[in-house]
């Protein structure tokens, strides 16, 4: 018989939390956005700048850039850490904030610090905003931390359980995280984001973005000696904080269900005093180790594990986007767009989508977890089938056109052959007298129609082929302008 699960409280001494929000931008503005961010106090992140190792992550936290360099496979490292803003790959621009704010939800108050904000300009017109926060109170209960994360990640409240949260900053009150992020934390990026709801040429907004919520990650530290229990691990994976009445909340009461959930979502390599739970909307580590034992794990959380999560989240966004754009195709009208989508899928899969990104054991374990949690393999298989369908559709259309052209040419060739390749009528020599046409014999009519039809076909093919070539060049130019 199924056991009933109970909520066990646990105090949290420190909470380091990161939130990632994807957006769409015009790819032609890639360098322009980078130059603008540089002028607004952001710093372009480069591995050879050792002064950046402790600049953005909070007090006493240092990320070893050498470990970042060695953690990823060489072809991935070149993409994640380009040397200049003119290079392809992921351009990260970071800005230190270090200011305190307050979130109020249904009468509860939670104080937090925003340490820094990143704007990462990814390939293919996708960008990511990263907000690094930490709890600045001496101690909170787990429910309060999870309640903060659950409400902060909601950009625009849509349902009753998401409403009621406000953020207070510098005598200003923001009624949504969207306002707080784009009107206060990083307004510099707001006018670069594409806001339209429909597909616009080669790129569009993110209509497939799930629930308008940010994905979150956290490193939570409980007092040494505390026992970590299954219900706590389940709650951090689901971000089950508090209900509308302000009481601790858990989205299941079935202990067997919790055990099955943890079997698929937990990484227990450092158990029993450290666990990591990964779900579709959060990755959270809960640890009861002493601070001196956690310096490197927290550094990895801010460094290697952050980039691992970012890269696989980018994979998920791109795969969802490709599936969405395929579903939006209108085959009769979007013939050129089909070719562009084939090109986009091919470039993404060949240049950026890799099954292995790290040679480290823990890196491989996390990669496997992300691929399973984000359902990347089924999504990629769907995109591969999409590519095959697109190729087949293109081949079928081309084959039909070629067959029709071959049929027409064959007809003219046969008819011309019957006349010994000589379709000239005596009346056509010199100045043509069109008044004699009505008096032509049956075979002279065939000669006239064949000759005029052949000339018309040749002109039509010439105009059509030249027109298509010019139209493709125009589409490519317009696509580049809209990127």
C-alpha positions as CSV (number, residue, x, y, z in Angstrom):
1,X,0.0,0.0,0.0
2,X,1.3,3.5,-0.9
3,X,2.8,5.5,2.0
4,X,1.7,9.0,2.6
5,X,4.5,11.6,2.4
6,X,4.9,14.3,5.0
7,X,6.7,17.7,4.7
8,X,9.9,17.9,6.8
9,X,11.3,21.4,7.3
10,X,15.0,22.1,7.0
11,X,16.8,25.4,7.6
12,X,18.8,27.0,4.8
13,X,21.9,29.0,5.8
14,X,22.9,30.0,2.2
15,X,21.1,30.0,-1.1
16,X,22.9,30.8,-4.4
17,X,20.3,31.0,-7.2
18,X,20.6,31.6,-11.0
19,X,17.8,32.3,-13.4
20,X,18.0,32.0,-17.2
21,X,15.6,33.7,-19.6
22,X,15.8,33.1,-23.4
23,X,14.9,35.8,-25.9
24,X,15.1,36.3,-29.7
25,X,17.2,39.0,-31.4
26,X,18.1,39.9,-35.0
27,X,21.3,38.1,-35.9
28,X,22.5,41.0,-38.1
29,X,22.7,43.1,-34.9
30,X,24.9,40.6,-33.1
31,X,28.0,42.8,-33.0
32,X,26.0,45.9,-32.6
33,X,24.4,44.5,-29.4
34,X,27.8,43.5,-28.1
35,X,29.2,47.0,-28.7
36,X,26.1,48.5,-27.0
37,X,26.5,46.3,-23.9
38,X,30.2,47.2,-23.7
39,X,29.3,50.9,-23.6
40,X,26.7,50.3,-20.9
41,X,29.1,48.9,-18.3
42,X,29.0,45.2,-19.3
43,X,32.3,43.3,-19.6
44,X,32.9,40.8,-22.5
45,X,33.9,37.6,-20.7
46,X,37.2,36.0,-21.8
47,X,39.1,33.1,-20.2
48,X,42.4,34.9,-20.3
49,X,41.1,37.7,-18.0
50,X,41.9,36.3,-14.6
51,X,40.5,39.4,-12.9
52,X,37.0,38.3,-13.8
53,X,37.3,35.1,-11.8
54,X,35.8,36.6,-8.7
55,X,34.0,39.6,-10.2
56,X,30.4,38.4,-10.7
57,X,29.6,35.5,-8.4
58,X,29.3,37.0,-4.9
59,X,31.6,37.3,-1.9
60,X,34.2,34.6,-1.4
61,X,33.2,32.8,-4.6
62,X,35.8,32.4,-7.3
63,X,35.5,30.5,-10.6
64,X,38.7,29.1,-12.0
65,X,38.9,30.0,-15.7
66,X,41.6,27.4,-16.2
67,X,39.1,24.7,-15.1
68,X,36.5,26.2,-17.5
69,X,39.1,25.8,-20.3
70,X,39.9,22.2,-19.4
71,X,36.4,21.0,-18.6
72,X,35.0,21.2,-22.1
73,X,36.1,19.4,-25.2
74,X,38.2,21.6,-27.5
75,X,35.6,22.1,-30.2
76,X,33.0,23.1,-27.5
77,X,35.4,25.4,-25.7
78,X,36.0,27.4,-28.8
79,X,32.2,27.9,-29.2
80,X,31.6,28.8,-25.5
81,X,34.5,31.2,-25.0
82,X,35.2,33.1,-28.3
83,X,38.2,35.5,-28.2
84,X,36.4,38.5,-29.7
85,X,32.9,39.7,-30.2
86,X,33.3,39.2,-34.0
87,X,33.7,35.5,-33.5
88,X,31.0,32.9,-33.8
89,X,29.7,31.2,-30.7
90,X,28.4,32.3,-27.3
91,X,29.2,35.9,-26.5
92,X,28.9,36.5,-22.8
93,X,28.6,40.1,-21.4
94,X,28.5,40.4,-17.6
95,X,27.6,43.3,-15.3
96,X,28.1,43.4,-11.5
97,X,25.1,44.6,-9.6
98,X,25.6,43.7,-5.9
99,X,22.4,45.3,-4.6
100,X,19.7,44.1,-2.2
101,X,16.0,43.8,-3.0
102,X,12.9,42.4,-1.4
103,X,10.2,40.1,-2.7
104,X,6.8,40.1,-1.0
105,X,4.4,37.2,-1.6
106,X,1.1,37.0,0.3
107,X,2.4,38.8,3.3
108,X,5.8,36.9,3.4
109,X,9.0,39.0,2.8
110,X,12.2,37.5,1.3
111,X,15.4,39.6,1.0
112,X,17.8,38.7,-1.7
113,X,20.9,40.1,-3.5
114,X,21.4,40.3,-7.2
115,X,25.2,39.8,-7.6
116,X,25.3,40.1,-11.4
117,X,23.5,39.9,-14.7
118,X,24.8,38.2,-17.9
119,X,23.6,38.7,-21.4
120,X,24.8,35.9,-23.6
121,X,24.3,36.3,-27.3
122,X,24.0,32.8,-28.7
123,X,24.1,31.7,-32.3
124,X,21.0,31.7,-34.6
125,X,19.4,34.7,-33.1
126,X,18.9,33.3,-29.6
127,X,20.0,35.1,-26.5
128,X,20.0,34.3,-22.8
129,X,19.7,36.6,-19.8
130,X,21.3,35.2,-16.6
131,X,20.4,36.7,-13.2
132,X,22.7,35.6,-10.3
133,X,21.1,36.0,-6.9
134,X,21.6,34.9,-3.3
135,X,19.7,34.9,-0.1
136,X,21.0,37.7,2.2
137,X,19.3,36.7,5.4
138,X,21.1,34.7,8.1
139,X,18.6,31.8,7.8
140,X,15.4,30.8,6.0
141,X,13.4,27.7,5.9
142,X,13.4,25.6,2.7
143,X,9.8,26.5,1.9
144,X,10.6,30.3,1.9
145,X,13.6,29.8,-0.5
146,X,11.6,27.6,-2.9
147,X,8.7,30.1,-2.7
148,X,11.0,32.9,-3.8
149,X,12.4,30.9,-6.7
150,X,9.0,29.7,-7.8
151,X,7.6,33.2,-8.0
152,X,10.8,35.0,-9.3
153,X,11.0,32.7,-12.3
154,X,7.5,33.7,-13.5
155,X,8.0,36.6,-15.9
156,X,4.3,37.4,-16.2
157,X,1.8,35.9,-13.8
158,X,-1.0,34.1,-15.8
159,X,-2.8,32.0,-13.2
160,X,-4.0,32.7,-9.7
161,X,-1.2,30.7,-7.9
162,X,1.4,32.9,-9.6
163,X,-0.1,36.2,-8.7
164,X,0.5,38.3,-5.6
165,X,4.3,38.7,-5.8
166,X,6.0,42.1,-5.9
167,X,9.6,43.2,-5.9
168,X,10.8,46.3,-4.2
169,X,13.9,48.1,-5.4
170,X,15.1,51.7,-4.7
171,X,11.6,52.9,-3.6
172,X,10.1,51.3,-6.7
173,X,7.6,48.5,-6.8
174,X,7.6,46.0,-9.6
175,X,4.5,43.7,-10.0
176,X,6.2,41.2,-12.2
177,X,9.7,39.8,-12.7
178,X,9.5,41.0,-16.4
179,X,9.2,44.6,-15.2
180,X,12.1,44.2,-12.7
181,X,14.4,42.6,-15.3
182,X,13.7,44.7,-18.4
183,X,12.9,48.1,-16.8
184,X,15.4,48.0,-13.9
185,X,18.1,45.3,-14.0
186,X,19.0,45.3,-17.7
187,X,17.0,47.8,-19.8
188,X,19.9,48.0,-22.2
189,X,18.8,44.8,-24.0
190,X,15.0,45.5,-24.1
191,X,14.9,47.3,-27.5
192,X,17.0,44.6,-29.1
193,X,14.5,41.8,-28.3
194,X,12.0,40.8,-31.0
195,X,8.5,41.0,-29.6
196,X,6.3,40.0,-32.5
197,X,4.0,37.0,-32.0
198,X,4.2,35.7,-35.6
199,X,7.1,34.3,-37.5
200,X,9.0,37.0,-39.3
201,X,11.0,35.7,-42.2
202,X,13.9,33.6,-41.1
203,X,13.6,34.4,-37.4
204,X,10.8,35.3,-35.0
205,X,10.0,35.5,-31.4
206,X,9.8,32.5,-29.0
207,X,6.2,31.4,-29.3
208,X,7.3,27.9,-28.1
209,X,8.8,29.3,-24.9
210,X,7.2,27.3,-22.1
211,X,4.8,29.1,-19.7
212,X,6.9,32.3,-19.9
213,X,9.0,31.1,-17.0
214,X,12.8,31.2,-16.5
215,X,14.7,28.0,-15.9
216,X,16.4,28.2,-12.5
217,X,19.4,26.6,-10.8
218,X,20.4,26.8,-7.1
219,X,23.0,25.7,-4.6
220,X,21.3,25.5,-1.1
221,X,23.4,25.0,2.0
222,X,21.8,23.6,5.2
223,X,23.4,23.4,8.6
224,X,25.9,20.6,9.1
225,X,24.4,17.5,10.7
226,X,20.9,18.0,9.1
227,X,19.5,14.9,7.5
228,X,18.3,15.3,3.9
229,X,15.0,13.5,3.4
230,X,13.2,12.4,0.2
231,X,10.4,14.9,0.5
232,X,12.8,17.8,0.6
233,X,14.6,16.6,-2.5
234,X,11.3,16.2,-4.3
235,X,10.2,19.7,-3.4
236,X,13.4,21.3,-4.6
237,X,13.0,19.6,-7.9
238,X,9.4,20.9,-8.3
239,X,10.1,24.2,-6.5
240,X,7.2,23.5,-4.2
241,X,7.3,26.4,-1.7
242,X,4.1,27.7,-0.1
243,X,0.5,27.7,-1.1
244,X,-1.7,30.9,-1.2
245,X,-2.4,30.5,2.6
246,X,1.3,30.8,3.3
247,X,1.7,27.1,4.4
248,X,4.5,24.8,3.1
249,X,3.3,23.0,0.0
250,X,4.2,19.7,-1.8
251,X,2.6,18.7,-5.1
252,X,2.2,15.0,-4.1
253,X,1.4,13.0,-1.0
254,X,2.5,9.6,-2.4
255,X,5.8,8.5,-1.0
256,X,6.2,5.8,-3.7
257,X,5.7,8.4,-6.4
258,X,8.5,10.5,-4.7
259,X,10.9,7.6,-4.7
260,X,10.2,6.9,-8.4
261,X,10.7,10.6,-9.2
262,X,14.0,10.8,-7.3
263,X,15.3,7.6,-9.0
264,X,15.1,9.4,-12.4
265,X,15.9,13.0,-11.4
266,X,18.6,12.8,-8.6
267,X,22.3,12.8,-8.9
268,X,23.6,11.3,-5.6
269,X,27.3,10.9,-6.3
270,X,28.1,13.0,-3.1
271,X,25.3,11.5,-0.9
272,X,24.4,11.5,1.9
273,X,25.3,15.1,2.5
274,X,24.9,16.5,-1.1
275,X,22.2,15.8,-3.7
276,X,21.4,17.4,-7.0
277,X,17.9,17.3,-8.5
278,X,17.3,18.1,-12.1
279,X,13.8,18.8,-13.6
280,X,12.5,20.5,-16.7
281,X,12.4,23.8,-14.9
282,X,15.1,23.7,-12.2
283,X,18.4,22.2,-11.2
284,X,19.0,22.4,-7.4
285,X,21.8,21.1,-5.2
286,X,21.1,20.7,-1.4
287,X,24.1,20.2,0.8
288,X,24.9,19.9,4.5
289,X,28.7,20.1,4.1
290,X,30.8,22.6,5.9
291,X,31.7,25.8,4.0
292,X,35.4,24.9,3.6
293,X,34.2,21.7,1.9
294,X,32.0,23.5,-0.5
295,X,34.3,26.2,-2.0
296,X,35.0,24.1,-5.1
297,X,31.5,22.7,-5.5
298,X,30.1,26.2,-5.5
299,X,32.8,27.4,-7.9
300,X,31.7,24.5,-10.2
301,X,28.1,25.5,-9.8
302,X,28.9,29.0,-10.9
303,X,31.3,27.9,-13.6
304,X,31.4,24.5,-15.4
305,X,27.9,23.3,-14.3
306,X,26.4,26.7,-15.3
307,X,27.8,26.4,-18.8
308,X,26.8,22.8,-19.1
309,X,23.2,23.8,-18.2
310,X,23.3,26.8,-20.5
311,X,24.5,24.8,-23.5
312,X,21.9,22.1,-23.1
313,X,19.1,24.6,-22.5
314,X,20.2,26.3,-25.7
315,X,19.9,22.9,-27.4
316,X,16.4,22.5,-26.1
317,X,15.3,26.0,-27.3
318,X,16.8,25.4,-30.8
319,X,15.2,22.0,-31.2
320,X,11.8,23.3,-30.1
321,X,12.2,26.2,-32.5
322,X,13.0,24.0,-35.4
323,X,10.0,21.8,-34.7
324,X,7.8,24.8,-34.4
325,X,9.0,26.4,-37.6
326,X,8.4,23.1,-39.5
327,X,4.8,23.0,-38.2
328,X,4.3,26.6,-39.4
329,X,5.3,25.8,-43.0
330,X,2.8,26.5,-45.8
331,X,4.2,24.2,-48.5
332,X,2.7,26.0,-51.5
333,X,3.9,29.4,-50.3
334,X,7.1,28.8,-48.4
335,X,9.3,26.9,-51.0
336,X,12.2,29.2,-50.4
337,X,11.7,29.2,-46.7
338,X,11.9,25.4,-46.8
339,X,15.4,25.7,-48.2
340,X,16.3,28.2,-45.4
341,X,15.0,25.8,-42.8
342,X,17.0,22.9,-44.3
343,X,20.1,25.2,-44.1
344,X,19.3,26.1,-40.5
345,X,18.9,22.5,-39.3
346,X,22.1,21.4,-41.1
347,X,24.2,24.3,-39.6
348,X,22.8,23.7,-36.1
349,X,23.4,19.9,-36.1
350,X,26.8,20.1,-37.6
351,X,28.3,23.1,-35.8
352,X,26.8,23.1,-32.3
353,X,24.8,20.0,-31.4
354,X,27.1,17.4,-29.9
355,X,26.4,14.3,-27.8
356,X,29.6,14.7,-25.8
357,X,30.8,18.1,-24.5
358,X,33.1,17.1,-21.6
359,X,35.7,14.4,-20.9
360,X,35.2,14.6,-17.2
361,X,33.1,11.9,-15.5
362,X,30.8,14.3,-13.7
363,X,30.4,16.3,-16.9
364,X,29.3,13.2,-18.8
365,X,26.9,12.3,-16.0
366,X,25.3,15.8,-16.0
367,X,25.2,15.7,-19.8
368,X,23.2,12.5,-19.7
369,X,20.9,13.9,-17.1
370,X,20.2,17.1,-19.2
371,X,19.6,15.0,-22.3
372,X,17.1,12.8,-20.5
373,X,15.4,15.6,-18.5
374,X,15.1,18.0,-21.5
375,X,14.1,15.1,-23.8
376,X,16.8,16.2,-26.3
377,X,17.2,12.8,-28.0
378,X,13.5,12.6,-29.0
379,X,13.5,16.2,-30.1
380,X,16.6,15.7,-32.2
381,X,15.1,12.6,-33.8
382,X,12.1,14.6,-34.6
383,X,14.2,17.3,-36.2
384,X,16.1,14.6,-38.2
385,X,12.9,13.3,-39.5
386,X,11.9,16.8,-40.3
387,X,15.1,17.3,-42.3
388,X,14.4,14.1,-44.2
389,X,10.8,15.1,-44.9
390,X,12.0,18.5,-46.2
391,X,14.6,16.9,-48.5
392,X,12.0,14.5,-49.8
393,X,9.5,17.3,-50.4
394,X,12.1,19.3,-52.3
395,X,13.1,16.3,-54.4
396,X,9.5,15.5,-55.2
397,X,8.8,19.0,-56.3
398,X,12.0,19.2,-58.4
399,X,11.2,15.8,-59.9
400,X,7.7,16.9,-60.9
401,X,9.1,20.1,-62.5
402,X,11.8,18.1,-64.4
403,X,9.3,15.5,-65.6
404,X,6.9,18.2,-66.9
405,X,9.8,20.0,-68.7
406,X,11.0,16.7,-70.1
407,X,7.5,15.9,-71.4
408,X,7.1,19.3,-73.1
409,X,10.5,19.1,-74.7
410,X,9.8,15.5,-75.9
411,X,6.6,16.6,-77.6
412,X,8.3,19.4,-79.4
413,X,11.2,17.1,-80.4
414,X,8.9,14.4,-81.8
415,X,6.8,16.9,-83.8
416,X,10.0,18.6,-85.1
417,X,11.4,15.2,-86.0
418,X,8.4,14.3,-88.1
419,X,9.1,17.4,-90.2
420,X,12.7,16.4,-90.6
421,X,13.7,19.3,-88.2
422,X,12.3,21.7,-90.8
423,X,9.2,23.6,-89.7
424,X,9.6,26.5,-92.1
425,X,6.5,27.2,-94.2
426,X,7.0,28.8,-97.6
427,X,5.0,31.8,-96.5
428,X,7.5,32.6,-93.7
429,X,10.3,33.3,-96.1
430,X,11.0,37.0,-96.4
431,X,8.2,39.2,-95.1
432,X,5.6,37.1,-93.3
433,X,2.1,37.5,-94.7
434,X,-0.2,36.7,-91.7
435,X,-3.3,37.1,-93.8
436,X,-2.6,33.7,-95.4
437,X,-2.6,31.9,-92.0
438,X,-6.4,31.2,-92.0
439,X,-5.8,29.3,-95.3
440,X,-3.1,27.0,-93.9
441,X,-3.5,23.3,-94.3
442,X,-3.8,21.0,-91.3
443,X,0.0,20.2,-91.2
444,X,0.9,23.8,-91.8
445,X,-1.1,24.6,-88.7
446,X,0.8,22.0,-86.7
447,X,4.1,23.6,-87.9
448,X,2.9,27.1,-86.9
449,X,1.7,26.0,-83.5
450,X,4.9,24.0,-82.8
451,X,7.2,26.8,-83.9
452,X,5.4,29.5,-81.8
453,X,5.0,27.1,-78.9
454,X,8.7,26.3,-78.9
455,X,9.7,29.9,-79.0
456,X,7.2,30.8,-76.2
457,X,8.4,27.9,-74.1
458,X,12.0,29.0,-74.5
459,X,11.2,32.6,-73.5
460,X,9.1,31.4,-70.6
461,X,11.8,29.1,-69.2
462,X,14.4,31.9,-69.6
463,X,12.3,34.5,-67.8
464,X,11.2,32.0,-65.1
465,X,14.7,30.8,-64.4
466,X,16.2,34.3,-64.3
467,X,13.2,35.5,-62.2
468,X,13.7,32.7,-59.6
469,X,17.4,33.4,-59.4
470,X,16.8,37.1,-58.8
471,X,14.0,36.4,-56.3
472,X,16.3,34.1,-54.3
473,X,18.9,36.8,-54.2
474,X,16.3,39.2,-53.0
475,X,15.0,36.8,-50.4
476,X,18.5,36.2,-49.1
477,X,19.2,39.9,-48.9
478,X,15.8,40.5,-47.1
479,X,16.6,37.6,-44.8
480,X,20.0,39.0,-43.9
481,X,18.3,42.4,-43.2
482,X,15.8,40.7,-40.9
483,X,18.2,38.5,-39.0
